[in-house]
Amino acid sequence: MGGEGSMMHSNNSLKTNRDLLAKKKRRKVFSGSYASVKMASFPKASKKQLSLFEKS
């Protein structure tokens, strides 16, 4: 009954490759250029406001 282990290994390898490919496709959303993206401007926090966060 030779070959059973090699078939199991090839099935595991195919499954792993499919998982890696799916993971790569999910991460592709974040690739690309961000040159045209404008950064949001936020108001400056005063020292009093910052001290409120430090206490909690």
N, C-alpha and C positions, 0 to 999 in steps of 0.2 A: 504494500500500500504506500508506495513512495510518492512524494509530490504534494502531500496534503499540507505540510507546513509551508511550502513555498507558495501555494495558492492562498493560504491564509495571510501570509506576509504581503503578497501583492494586493489583496483586497484591503488590508489595513493601509498600505501605501496610497492606494487610490483614494480612500476615504480622507486621509490626511491631506492629500493634494487638493481635493475638493474644498475642504475646510479652509486651507490657506488661501485658495483662490477667492472664496467668498469673503474672507477677511480683508483681502487686498482690495476687492471691489468696494467694500464698505468704507475703507479709509481713503478711497480715491476722491470722495466728496471734498475733502480738505486740501487736496492738491491744487495747484494753480497759482496764478499771480494775484496779489492783493494790492497792486499799484494803484488801482482806481478806487479803492475803498477809503472813505473819509472817516476819520476818527471822531467819535463823539466828544464834545467838550462838557466837562462836569464842573460844577461850582467848587471853589476852594473851601476847605473846612477850616474853621477857626480853631485856635488852641482849646477853647472852651468845649467845642463840639467833640474834639478828639479825646479830651479828658473824660467825657461821658462814656465813650467806648472802652477806654482803658479800665474803668471801674467795674464794668459788667463782665 
